[in-house]
Amino acid sequence: MFDHHFGDKTYWVTGEISSYKVYGGRNHYFDLIEKGQSSDTPIAKFSAVMWANTQESVRKFENVTGQKLGNGIEVLVKVRVGFTEQYGLKLTVEDLDPSFTIGQMERKRRETLQKLVAQCPTFIRLINGKYITLNQGVLVPPVISRIALITSKEAAGFQDFEHTLRHNRYGYAFSIDYFFCRVQGNDAARMMSRRLAEIAVRHRSTPYDLVVLVRGGGAQTDLFVYDDFALNKEIARCEVPIWTGIGHLRDQTIADLFCHTSLKTPTAVAEAIISQNMHFEQSLLEQSDAVFAAAKELLDMHRGALRHASMILQSKVPNMLHVQDMRLTGLRNKLDRTTTALIARKKEKLARLANVQLIRSGERMLQQQSFQLANTLKQLPPLVERMLKTEDKRLFETRRFIIPAAGRIVENEKKQLENNAKLVSLSDPKKLLKRGYAIVYQEGRIVRSGQKLKAGEQLDIQLYDEQLEVLYQKTTKKADKSQ
């Protein structure tokens, strides 16, 4: 009866693979399940088997979809229905349709993106077909030194990343905090989400410059963990810029869309970090050269101004002092003439009074005039002294104003000259060399990039205490490990 209804007929059925196992490397055993729309609980299940003669169909499916056959994959399969008393109802799979699985993968991916945009509008937005996240807007510091690394200890990509970063040819040092977890397979998305939450907490007390998420080799199926809703929610709202190098060549995962910067491989991430620091160092050296040149020009200008001010002071101050001396001499001469004339007039008046007055009052009048003359002679020296002091004070005030003023001008110019000299000293390349940097010259010119250098050309390397002559030889970068 069973063979009468089913016999050699084949059917195309859909389902999700569960309890997947491979025996003998060629025979595939699994269950096809159907889940409810509102939950992940299976509502139907059939046992299925794919024999070794369908291996070509499996290979075609994996090449087209970019993933290995395994649990959690929705498939459209061509089956025959069989029944035995020992094993019961069983489906024998004869072929797989990879286009159906690709469509289901993309459908799930779109559903996750729509859910993220709908539920997280504060830090995820879709603008003109492009996803904009909070993490993409976080600024990367010009120098990257403190890194939080999420990876697996066993991942080859982790070793490539660390080796490239630690052995960079510029000698840059990095502080790396390791957050090891699974980065592929079951529970990988949940573990990475927890690590990102842990990094966010640590960042508040000891800030990180960058979060790096890398993985090593693995099946393309493992990339689906990077389309996980919870993981990408943490990525989108992370306050530390996240760079990914999860190693794949197909279209971007949601993690690549939401993170700050997406690169193909762990090695590419390490090289980008080194390049970021190298560009900053080159910019610093160029600015140092510019500051040194500007400081030299400013120093020359102030030296000229100082020489000019000195010449003015040397020419004007003596003339001003000479004029004041001449004026003081004139005042003294005038005072001498005035005093002599006053005494002569008083004596003349006294003589006239002596001749005119009566003998009786002559003696009294003579005494009065003598007393008045004595008072006049007594008052005359203080008057003369006050006049001389007044003129001396004027001359002294003039000198006190001019000489300190000239001194202050000279002192200010000297201080400005010293400050400019200190500024030039701070930009001295020798101090940078003493800190461990080196300057590479070719024929007397600073080399800022190795792109135009040719093998065999002579280079001069200036260290702090020695100058080396070397021949340039290009090195081949280690190829990135494929995933």
C-alpha positions as CSV (number, residue, x, y, z in Angstrom):
1,M,0.0,0.0,0.0
2,F,2.8,2.5,0.9
3,D,4.8,1.7,-2.3
4,H,1.5,2.1,-4.3
5,H,1.1,5.7,-3.0
6,F,4.7,6.8,-3.0
7,G,6.7,4.2,-4.9
8,D,9.4,5.9,-7.1
9,K,7.8,9.4,-6.8
10,T,10.0,12.3,-5.7
11,Y,8.9,15.5,-3.9
12,W,10.5,18.9,-3.2
13,V,10.1,19.8,0.4
14,T,11.5,22.6,2.6
15,G,12.8,22.4,6.2
16,E,15.5,23.3,8.6
17,I,18.4,20.9,9.1
18,S,18.8,19.6,12.7
19,S,20.9,16.8,14.4
20,Y,23.2,16.8,11.4
21,K,25.9,14.1,11.3
22,V,28.3,12.6,8.7
23,Y,29.4,9.0,8.7
24,G,32.2,7.7,6.6
25,G,32.9,11.2,5.3
26,R,30.2,10.8,2.6
27,N,26.8,9.7,4.2
28,H,24.8,12.6,5.7
29,Y,22.1,11.9,8.4
30,F,19.9,14.7,9.8
31,D,16.3,15.7,10.6
32,L,14.2,18.1,8.6
33,I,12.2,20.2,11.0
34,E,9.5,22.9,10.6
35,K,9.2,25.6,13.3
36,G,6.3,27.7,14.3
37,Q,6.0,31.3,13.1
38,S,5.9,32.7,16.7
39,S,8.6,30.4,18.3
40,D,11.6,28.3,17.6
41,T,9.8,25.1,18.8
42,P,9.6,22.4,16.0
43,I,6.1,21.5,15.0
44,A,7.1,18.7,12.6
45,K,10.1,16.5,12.0
46,F,11.3,13.9,9.5
47,S,14.4,11.8,9.5
48,A,16.5,12.2,6.3
49,V,19.6,10.7,4.8
50,M,21.9,11.6,1.9
51,W,24.0,8.7,0.5
52,A,27.4,9.0,-1.0
53,N,26.0,9.1,-4.5
54,T,24.7,12.6,-3.8
55,Q,28.1,14.0,-2.8
56,E,28.3,16.1,-6.0
57,S,25.0,17.8,-5.0
58,V,26.4,18.6,-1.6
59,R,29.6,20.1,-3.2
60,K,27.5,22.2,-5.6
61,F,25.3,23.4,-2.7
62,E,28.3,24.5,-0.6
63,N,30.1,26.3,-3.5
64,V,27.0,28.2,-4.5
65,T,25.8,29.2,-1.0
66,G,29.3,29.7,0.4
67,Q,28.6,27.6,3.5
68,K,28.9,24.0,4.6
69,L,25.9,21.8,5.1
70,G,25.0,21.8,8.8
71,N,22.5,22.6,11.5
72,G,20.3,25.7,11.3
73,I,20.3,25.9,7.5
74,E,16.9,26.1,5.7
75,V,17.0,23.9,2.6
76,L,14.8,22.9,-0.3
77,V,15.5,19.2,-1.0
78,K,14.3,16.6,-3.5
79,V,13.3,13.5,-1.6
80,R,11.9,10.0,-1.9
81,V,9.7,8.8,0.9
82,G,10.5,5.3,2.3
83,F,9.2,3.2,5.1
84,T,10.7,0.2,7.0
85,E,9.4,-1.6,10.0
86,Q,12.8,-1.2,11.7
87,Y,13.5,2.5,11.0
88,G,10.0,3.8,10.3
89,L,9.4,6.7,7.9
90,K,12.5,8.2,6.4
91,L,13.3,10.6,3.6
92,T,16.1,9.9,1.1
93,V,17.5,13.2,-0.3
94,E,18.5,13.1,-3.9
95,D,19.2,16.8,-4.6
96,L,19.4,20.2,-3.0
97,D,18.4,23.6,-4.4
98,P,21.0,26.1,-3.3
99,S,19.0,29.1,-4.6
100,F,16.3,28.5,-2.0
101,T,18.8,28.5,0.8
102,I,20.5,31.7,-0.4
103,G,17.0,33.4,-0.5
104,Q,16.3,32.2,3.0
105,M,19.6,33.5,4.2
106,E,19.1,36.9,2.7
107,R,15.5,37.0,4.0
108,K,16.7,36.4,7.6
109,R,19.4,39.0,7.1
110,R,16.8,41.6,5.9
111,E,14.5,40.8,8.8
112,T,17.3,41.3,11.3
113,L,18.2,44.6,9.8
114,Q,14.6,45.8,9.8
115,K,14.2,44.7,13.4
116,L,17.4,46.5,14.5
117,V,16.3,49.8,12.8
118,A,12.8,49.6,14.2
119,Q,13.8,48.7,17.8
120,C,17.0,50.9,18.1
121,P,16.2,54.2,16.4
122,T,18.4,56.2,18.9
123,F,21.6,54.6,17.6
124,I,20.7,52.9,14.3
125,R,19.2,54.7,11.3
126,L,18.7,53.9,7.6
127,I,19.4,57.1,5.6
128,N,19.4,57.0,1.8
129,G,19.9,53.3,1.8
130,K,22.9,53.4,4.1
131,Y,22.9,52.3,7.7
132,I,24.2,54.9,10.2
133,T,25.1,53.9,13.7
134,L,26.4,55.6,16.8
135,N,29.7,53.6,16.6
136,Q,30.4,54.9,13.1
137,G,30.3,58.5,14.5
138,V,32.8,57.9,17.3
139,L,36.2,59.6,16.5
140,V,39.3,57.5,16.3
141,P,42.2,59.2,18.1
142,P,45.1,60.2,15.9
143,V,47.4,57.8,17.8
144,I,46.1,54.3,18.6
145,S,47.8,52.8,21.6
146,R,45.3,51.0,23.9
147,I,43.3,48.3,22.2
148,A,40.5,45.9,23.3
149,L,40.8,42.7,21.2
150,I,37.9,40.2,20.9
151,T,39.1,36.9,19.4
152,S,39.7,33.3,20.0
153,K,43.0,32.0,21.4
154,E,43.0,29.2,18.8
155,A,42.2,31.6,15.9
156,A,45.0,31.8,13.3
157,G,43.8,35.3,12.5
158,F,44.5,36.3,16.1
159,Q,48.1,35.3,15.7
160,D,48.4,37.1,12.4
161,F,47.0,40.3,13.9
162,E,49.2,40.2,17.0
163,H,52.4,39.4,15.0
164,T,51.8,42.2,12.5
165,L,51.1,44.7,15.3
166,R,54.0,43.7,17.6
167,H,56.6,43.5,14.9
168,N,55.9,46.7,13.0
169,R,58.9,48.2,11.4
170,Y,58.3,51.6,13.0
171,G,58.7,50.3,16.5
172,Y,55.3,51.4,17.7
173,A,54.2,50.0,21.1
174,F,50.6,48.9,21.8
175,S,48.8,48.0,25.0
176,I,46.3,45.2,24.2
177,D,43.6,43.8,26.6
178,Y,42.5,40.4,25.4
179,F,38.8,39.4,25.6
180,F,38.9,35.8,24.5
181,C,35.7,34.0,23.5
182,R,34.3,31.8,20.7
183,V,34.0,33.7,17.4
184,Q,32.3,31.0,15.4
185,G,29.8,28.2,16.0
186,N,27.1,27.9,18.7
187,D,26.9,30.6,21.3
188,A,29.6,32.7,19.6
189,A,27.3,35.6,19.0
190,R,26.1,35.6,22.7
191,M,29.7,35.4,24.0
192,M,30.9,38.2,21.8
193,S,27.9,40.4,22.9
194,R,28.9,39.8,26.5
195,R,32.5,40.8,25.8
196,L,31.4,44.0,24.1
197,A,29.3,44.9,27.2
198,E,32.3,44.2,29.4
199,I,34.5,46.5,27.3
200,A,31.9,49.2,27.5
201,V,32.0,49.1,31.4
202,R,35.9,49.1,31.5
203,H,36.0,52.0,29.0
204,R,34.4,54.3,31.6
205,S,37.3,53.9,34.0
206,T,40.2,53.2,31.6
207,P,39.3,54.4,28.1
208,Y,40.2,52.4,25.0
209,D,41.3,53.9,21.7
210,L,39.9,51.0,19.7
211,V,38.0,47.7,19.8
212,V,39.2,45.1,17.3
213,L,37.0,42.0,16.4
214,V,38.9,39.4,14.4
215,R,38.6,35.7,13.7
216,G,40.7,33.0,12.0
217,G,39.8,30.4,9.5
218,G,36.5,28.6,9.4
219,A,33.5,27.8,7.2
220,Q,31.5,30.5,5.5
221,T,28.6,29.2,7.6
222,D,30.3,30.7,10.7
223,L,29.8,34.2,9.3
224,F,26.1,34.0,10.2
225,V,26.9,34.7,13.8
226,Y,27.9,38.2,12.7
227,D,24.3,38.8,11.5
228,D,23.0,38.2,15.0
229,F,20.5,40.7,16.4
230,A,21.9,41.1,19.9
231,L,25.6,41.2,18.8
232,N,24.9,43.9,16.2
233,K,22.9,45.9,18.8
234,E,26.0,46.0,21.0
235,I,28.2,46.9,18.0
236,A,26.0,49.8,16.9
237,R,25.8,51.5,20.3
238,C,29.4,50.9,21.5
239,E,31.1,54.2,22.4
240,V,34.5,52.9,21.4
241,P,35.2,52.6,17.6
242,I,35.1,49.0,16.4
243,W,37.3,47.7,13.6
244,T,36.4,44.2,12.2
245,G,38.6,41.8,10.3
246,I,36.5,38.6,10.2
247,G,38.0,37.3,7.0
248,H,35.5,36.9,4.2
249,L,35.1,37.8,0.6
250,R,31.4,37.6,0.2
251,D,28.9,40.5,0.8
252,Q,29.2,42.3,4.1
253,T,27.7,40.9,7.3
254,I,25.6,43.1,9.5
255,A,28.5,43.6,11.8
256,D,30.5,45.0,8.9
257,L,27.7,47.4,8.1
258,F,27.3,48.6,11.7
259,C,30.9,48.9,12.9
260,H,33.2,51.9,12.5
261,T,35.6,50.3,10.0
262,S,35.4,47.0,8.2
263,L,38.5,45.3,6.8
264,K,38.8,41.9,5.1
265,T,41.4,40.2,7.3
266,P,43.0,40.5,10.8
267,T,46.3,41.4,9.2
268,A,44.6,44.2,7.3
269,V,43.3,45.6,10.6
270,A,46.8,45.6,12.1
271,E,48.3,47.3,9.1
272,A,45.6,50.0,9.2
273,I,46.3,50.7,12.9
274,I,50.1,51.0,12.1
275,S,49.3,53.2,9.1
276,Q,47.1,55.5,11.3
277,N,50.0,56.0,13.8
278,M,52.6,56.4,10.9
279,H,50.5,59.2,9.3
280,F,50.3,61.0,12.7
281,E,54.1,60.8,13.1
282,Q,54.7,62.1,9.6
283,S,52.3,65.0,10.3
284,L,54.1,65.7,13.5
285,L,57.5,65.8,11.8
286,E,56.1,68.1,9.1
287,Q,54.6,70.4,11.7
288,S,57.9,70.4,13.6
289,D,59.7,71.5,10.5
290,A,57.2,74.2,9.9
291,V,57.4,75.4,13.5
292,F,61.2,75.4,13.4
293,A,61.2,77.5,10.2
294,A,58.5,80.0,11.6
295,A,60.4,80.3,14.9
296,K,63.6,81.0,13.1
297,E,61.9,83.7,11.0
298,L,60.3,85.2,14.1
299,L,63.6,85.2,15.9
300,D,65.4,86.9,13.1
301,M,62.6,89.5,13.0
302,H,62.8,90.3,16.7
303,R,66.6,90.4,16.5
304,G,66.3,93.1,13.9
305,A,63.7,95.0,16.0
306,L,66.0,94.8,19.0
307,R,69.0,96.2,17.0
308,H,66.8,99.0,15.7
309,A,65.5,99.9,19.2
310,S,69.1,99.8,20.6
311,M,70.2,102.2,17.9
312,I,67.4,104.6,18.6
313,L,68.2,104.6,22.3
314,Q,71.9,105.1,21.7
315,S,71.2,108.1,19.5
316,K,68.4,109.9,21.4
317,V,69.2,109.4,25.1
318,P,72.5,111.3,25.0
319,N,70.9,114.2,23.2
320,M,68.1,114.4,25.7
321,L,70.6,114.4,28.6
322,H,72.7,117.1,26.9
323,V,69.6,119.3,26.4
324,Q,68.7,118.9,30.1
325,D,72.3,119.7,31.2
326,M,72.3,122.9,29.1
327,R,69.0,124.0,30.5
328,L,70.2,123.4,34.1
329,T,73.3,125.4,33.4
330,G,71.3,128.3,32.0
331,L,69.0,128.3,35.1
332,R,72.0,128.4,37.4
333,N,73.5,131.3,35.5
334,K,70.2,133.2,35.6
335,L,69.9,132.6,39.4
336,D,73.4,134.0,40.0
337,R,72.6,137.1,38.0
338,T,69.3,137.6,39.8
339,T,70.8,137.2,43.2
340,T,73.6,139.7,42.6
341,A,71.2,142.3,41.2
342,L,68.9,142.0,44.2
343,I,71.7,142.5,46.7
344,A,73.0,145.5,44.8
345,R,69.5,147.1,44.8
346,K,69.1,146.6,48.5
347,K,72.5,148.1,49.3
348,E,71.7,151.1,47.1
349,K,68.4,151.7,48.8
350,L,70.0,151.4,52.2
351,A,72.6,154.0,51.3
352,R,69.9,156.4,50.1
353,L,68.0,156.0,53.3
354,A,71.1,156.7,55.4
355,N,71.7,160.0,53.7
356,V,68.1,161.2,53.7
357,Q,67.0,160.3,57.2
358,L,67.4,162.6,60.2
359,I,70.3,162.0,62.5
360,R,67.8,161.3,65.3
361,S,66.1,158.5,63.5
362,G,69.0,157.5,61.3
363,E,70.4,155.0,63.8
364,R,67.0,153.4,64.3
365,M,66.3,153.2,60.6
366,L,69.8,151.9,60.0
367,Q,69.2,149.2,62.4
368,Q,65.9,148.3,60.8
369,Q,67.4,148.2,57.4
370,S,70.3,146.2,58.7
371,F,67.9,143.7,60.2
372,Q,65.9,143.5,57.0
373,L,69.1,143.0,55.0
374,A,70.2,140.3,57.4
375,N,66.8,138.5,57.0
376,T,67.1,138.9,53.2
377,L,70.6,137.4,53.3
378,K,69.4,134.7,55.6
379,Q,66.4,133.8,53.3
380,L,68.5,134.0,50.1
381,P,70.5,130.7,50.5
382,P,67.4,128.5,51.1
383,L,65.7,130.1,48.2
384,V,68.7,129.5,46.0
385,E,68.9,126.0,47.3
386,R,65.2,125.3,46.6
387,M,65.5,126.6,43.1
388,L,68.6,124.4,42.5
389,K,66.9,121.4,44.0
390,T,63.8,122.0,41.9
391,E,65.9,122.0,38.7
392,D,68.0,119.0,39.9
393,K,64.8,117.1,40.6
394,R,63.4,117.9,37.2
395,L,66.7,116.6,35.6
396,F,66.7,113.6,37.9
397,E,63.0,112.8,37.0
398,T,63.9,113.1,33.4
399,R,66.8,110.8,33.7
400,R,64.9,108.3,35.9
401,F,62.1,108.1,33.3
402,I,64.3,107.8,30.3
403,I,67.0,105.4,31.5
404,P,64.6,102.8,33.1
405,A,62.3,103.0,30.1
406,A,65.2,102.2,27.9
407,G,66.3,99.4,30.2
408,R,62.8,97.9,30.2
409,I,62.6,98.0,26.4
410,V,66.0,96.2,26.2
411,E,65.0,93.7,28.9
412,N,61.6,92.9,27.3
413,E,63.3,92.3,23.9
414,K,65.9,90.0,25.6
415,K,63.1,88.0,27.3
416,Q,61.2,87.7,24.0
417,L,64.4,86.6,22.4
418,E,64.9,83.9,25.1
419,N,61.4,82.7,24.8
420,N,61.7,82.3,21.1
421,A,65.0,80.5,21.5
422,K,63.3,78.1,24.0
423,L,60.5,77.5,21.4
424,V,63.1,76.7,18.8
425,S,64.9,74.4,21.2
426,L,61.7,72.4,21.9
427,S,61.3,71.8,18.1
428,D,64.9,70.7,17.8
429,P,64.9,67.3,15.9
430,K,67.7,66.1,18.2
431,K,65.3,65.9,21.1
432,L,62.9,63.8,19.0
433,L,65.9,61.5,18.0
434,K,66.8,61.2,21.7
435,R,63.3,59.8,22.4
436,G,63.9,56.9,20.0
437,Y,62.9,58.3,16.7
438,A,65.0,58.2,13.6
439,I,65.2,60.3,10.4
440,V,65.8,58.6,7.1
441,Y,67.6,60.7,4.4
442,Q,68.2,60.0,0.7
443,E,70.7,62.3,-0.9
444,G,70.2,64.9,1.8
445,R,66.4,64.8,1.7
446,I,64.1,63.4,4.3
447,V,62.3,60.2,3.2
448,R,58.6,60.4,4.2
449,S,57.3,57.3,2.1
450,G,58.9,54.1,0.9
451,Q,56.8,53.9,-2.2
452,K,59.3,55.6,-4.5
453,L,62.4,53.9,-3.1
454,K,64.2,51.3,-5.2
455,A,66.1,48.3,-4.0
456,G,69.8,49.0,-3.7
457,E,69.6,52.7,-3.2
458,Q,71.7,54.1,-0.4
459,L,69.9,55.6,2.6
460,D,71.3,57.5,5.6
461,I,69.6,56.9,8.9
462,Q,70.2,59.6,11.6
463,L,70.0,58.3,15.1
464,Y,70.5,60.4,18.2
465,D,74.2,59.6,18.6
466,E,75.2,58.0,15.3
467,Q,74.5,58.1,11.5
468,L,74.1,54.8,9.6
469,E,74.5,54.1,5.9
470,V,72.3,51.3,4.6
471,L,71.1,49.9,1.3
472,Y,67.3,49.8,0.8
473,Q,65.8,46.4,0.2
474,K,62.1,45.9,-0.3
475,T,60.4,43.2,1.7
476,T,57.4,41.1,0.7
477,K,54.5,41.3,3.1
478,K,53.2,38.0,4.5
479,A,50.1,37.0,2.7
480,D,46.9,37.0,4.7
481,K,45.5,33.6,5.7
482,S,42.3,32.8,3.9
483,Q,39.3,32.0,5.9
